[in-house]
Amino acid sequence: MTGRILAAWGPAGAGTSTVAAAFAGAWADACRVVLVDADLYRGALRVLLRADVGGNIASASRFPAPAGAPCPHDHLERHRGGFALLPGVPGPAQGVVVDAAELVALLDRLAVAFDLVVVDVGSTLAPDDAAGRGHRAALGRADGVVVVAAATRLGMSDLFLQIGPLGVLAGFDPTANPPWPRPIWAILNRGQGGKRLEAYTRRVERELGLPVAAYVPTDDEALWAAEEKGLPVTGARPGNPASRALRDGAARVWRAIGPGSGAG
């Protein structure tokens, strides 16, 4: 039995890496989790989580894996957040190219070794771009997707302008019920609440058919603590509002896609 693959995607600046790391940290006590930085333009997780490992997703996908392992042993870090971490390409990408088929094969191997594979996917989905093709391949392989959007006027505009290719990849059909054939959720991130948030939530759910799994309020204290400690927000300040919201969102996703959920 293989593990589940959850991809996190959102427009640039939405906080997708922060959400992906928070979900990995929230699930780390329940099962074997690996967090994969598959932003093929600029991997952020090595810096955010203060990783100290030599390899990255480019070499892990390209080099032969040892027998019984998903990738060379020195590529995965056992992070103090409780999960394994595979860092992304140095950023900006510095000419590093990851083949889309090799990336999918790597994710398949990781799904054999772990119960949950959380993939932080880069924002571009352009098919004529090498990074975009890799991002599309990762999303196409995922068993479920978390879409992260900034809960601001600009963030909503970015989401509606950029989600089209994801809809094509995932088979979005606005006439179907549900309109998305795969499990998918939205996380509204870094907002201020109030009537505007209610309006954003209604628009995302009605026009895009995306159930909102969590609204994450702006929480500078939690973000600063996470940066200083090199931990996910959920581990750096577990009692803060942003951490509680992210844990609630992770719990909702877990019920649908986690081990023992019946998904598959």
C-alpha positions in Angstrom: 0.0 0.0 0.0 1.4 3.4 -1.0 1.1 6.7 0.8 -1.0 9.6 -0.3 0.4 12.7 -2.2 -1.0 16.1 -1.3 0.1 19.1 -3.4 0.0 22.7 -2.2 -0.2 25.3 -4.9 -1.0 29.0 -5.1 -0.1 32.2 -6.8 3.3 33.7 -5.9 3.3 35.5 -2.6 0.2 33.6 -1.2 2.2 31.8 1.5 2.0 28.3 -0.1 5.4 27.2 1.4 4.3 28.3 4.9 1.0 26.3 4.6 2.7 23.2 3.2 5.2 23.2 6.1 2.5 23.8 8.6 0.5 20.8 7.3 3.5 18.6 7.4 4.2 19.6 11.0 0.6 19.1 12.0 0.5 15.5 10.6 4.0 14.5 11.8 2.8 12.9 15.0 0.2 10.8 13.3 2.2 9.2 10.4 5.4 9.2 8.4 5.4 12.5 6.5 7.9 13.8 3.9 7.8 17.5 2.9 9.0 18.0 -0.7 10.0 21.4 -2.1 8.9 21.1 -5.7 9.0 24.9 -6.5 11.3 24.5 -9.5 12.1 28.2 -9.8 13.0 29.0 -6.3 12.8 26.5 -3.4 12.1 28.3 -0.2 11.9 25.5 2.4 15.6 25.0 2.8 15.9 28.6 4.0 12.6 28.8 5.9 13.2 25.5 7.8 17.0 25.9 8.1 17.7 22.6 6.4 21.3 21.3 6.5 21.3 18.6 3.8 23.5 18.4 0.7 21.1 17.2 -2.0 17.9 18.7 -3.5 15.0 17.7 -5.6 16.9 18.0 -8.8 19.6 15.5 -7.9 17.1 13.3 -6.0 15.0 12.9 -9.2 18.0 12.5 -11.5 20.4 10.2 -9.6 19.6 6.5 -9.2 18.1 5.7 -5.8 19.7 3.1 -3.6 17.9 -0.2 -3.3 14.9 0.1 -1.0 15.2 3.9 -0.7 13.3 6.7 -2.6 16.5 8.8 -3.2 20.1 9.0 -2.1 20.2 8.9 1.7 21.9 12.2 2.2 19.1 14.1 0.4 16.5 13.7 3.1 16.8 15.5 6.3 15.0 14.3 9.4 13.7 17.7 10.4 13.1 18.6 14.1 9.6 19.4 13.1 9.0 15.7 13.0 8.9 15.1 9.3 11.5 14.3 6.6 12.4 17.2 4.3 13.6 17.1 0.7 14.8 20.6 -0.2 14.2 22.3 -3.5 16.4 23.8 -6.1 18.6 26.8 -5.2 16.9 29.9 -6.1 16.5 31.6 -8.3 16.9 28.3 -10.1 20.4 29.0 -11.6 19.7 26.9 -14.7 18.7 23.8 -12.7 16.2 21.7 -14.7 14.0 18.9 -13.3 12.5 16.6 -15.8 8.7 16.2 -15.3 8.7 12.5 -15.7 11.6 12.0 -13.3 9.9 14.2 -10.8 6.7 12.1 -10.9 8.8 8.9 -10.5 10.5 10.4 -7.5 7.1 11.2 -5.9 6.0 7.7 -6.6 9.0 6.3 -4.8 8.5 8.7 -1.8 4.9 7.5 -1.6 6.1 4.0 -1.1 8.5 5.0 1.7 6.1 7.5 3.5 2.4 7.6 4.5 2.0 11.2 3.3 4.0 13.2 0.8 3.3 16.9 1.0 4.5 18.7 -2.1 5.1 22.5 -2.2 4.5 23.3 -5.9 5.7 26.4 -7.6 3.2 29.0 -8.9 3.8 28.9 -12.6 1.9 26.3 -14.7 3.0 27.4 -18.1 3.3 24.3 -20.4 6.1 25.9 -22.5 8.3 26.4 -19.5 10.4 23.5 -18.0 9.5 24.5 -14.4 5.9 24.9 -15.3 5.8 21.4 -16.8 7.3 20.0 -13.6 4.7 21.8 -11.5 1.9 20.5 -13.7 3.2 17.0 -13.5 3.3 17.2 -9.7 -0.2 18.5 -9.5 -1.4 15.8 -12.0 0.1 13.1 -9.8 -1.3 14.4 -6.5 -4.2 12.6 -4.8 -5.4 15.9 -3.5 -4.6 19.6 -3.8 -4.7 22.5 -1.3 -5.0 25.8 -3.1 -3.5 28.7 -1.1 -4.7 32.3 -1.8 -4.0 35.5 0.0 -7.2 36.8 1.6 -6.8 40.3 0.0 -8.3 42.0 -3.0 -5.0 41.4 -4.9 -4.7 37.9 -3.7 -8.2 37.0 -4.9 -7.5 38.6 -8.3 -4.3 36.5 -8.6 -6.2 33.4 -7.7 -9.0 33.8 -10.3 -6.5 34.8 -13.0 -4.1 31.9 -12.4 -6.2 28.9 -11.4 -7.4 28.1 -15.0 -4.5 25.7 -15.8 -5.1 23.8 -12.5 -8.8 23.4 -13.4 -7.8 21.9 -16.8 -5.3 19.5 -15.1 -7.8 18.4 -12.4 -10.8 18.1 -14.7 -12.8 21.0 -13.3 -16.4 20.9 -14.6 -18.6 23.7 -13.2 -21.7 21.7 -14.2 -20.8 18.7 -12.2 -21.5 18.0 -8.5 -18.9 18.2 -7.1 -17.1 20.2 -9.9 -13.7 18.9 -9.0 -13.2 15.1 -9.4 -10.3 15.0 -6.9 -10.2 16.2 -3.3 -9.3 19.9 -3.3 -9.6 22.7 -0.8 -8.8 26.3 -0.5 -6.8 28.0 2.3 -7.4 31.7 2.6 -4.2 33.1 4.1 -3.1 36.3 5.8 -6.4 38.0 6.0 -8.0 40.4 8.4 -11.5 38.8 8.8 -14.8 40.6 8.8 -17.3 41.1 6.0 -14.6 41.1 3.3 -13.4 37.6 4.3 -17.0 36.4 4.2 -17.3 37.8 0.7 -14.1 36.1 -0.4 -15.2 32.8 1.0 -18.5 32.9 -0.7 -16.8 33.8 -4.0 -14.2 31.0 -3.8 -16.8 28.4 -2.9 -19.5 29.5 -5.3 -17.5 30.5 -8.4 -14.6 28.0 -8.1 -16.3 25.2 -6.3 -13.5 25.1 -3.8 -14.4 24.3 -0.2 -12.5 26.6 2.2 -10.7 24.4 4.7 -9.3 27.2 6.8 -9.0 31.0 7.0 -5.6 31.9 8.4 -5.5 35.3 10.0 -2.5 37.6 9.8 -0.2 36.6 12.7 3.2 38.3 12.5 4.2 36.9 15.9 3.8 33.3 14.7 5.6 34.0 11.4 8.5 35.7 13.1 8.8 32.8 15.6 8.8 30.3 12.8 11.5 32.1 10.9 13.7 32.5 14.0 13.3 28.8 15.0 13.3 27.3 11.5 10.1 25.5 12.3 6.6 25.4 10.8 4.2 27.9 12.2 2.3 25.1 13.8 5.4 24.1 15.8 6.8 27.6 16.5 3.7 29.1 18.1 1.2 26.2 18.5 -1.3 28.3 20.5 -1.4 31.3 18.2 -4.4 32.1 16.0 -2.6 31.2 12.7 -1.4 27.9 14.1 -4.8 26.9 15.3 -6.4 27.8 12.0 -3.7 25.8 10.1 -4.2 22.8 12.4 -7.9 23.0 11.9 -7.4 23.1 8.1 -5.0 20.2 8.2 -7.5 18.1 10.3 -10.2 18.7 7.7 -7.9 17.6 4.9 -6.7 14.6 6.9 -10.2 13.3 7.3 -10.5 13.1 3.5 -7.0 12.1 2.4 -5.1 10.8 5.4 -4.2 7.2 6.0 -7.3 5.2 7.0 -9.6 7.8 5.4 -10.8 5.4 2.7 -9.5 7.6 -0.1 -7.8 6.0 -2.9 
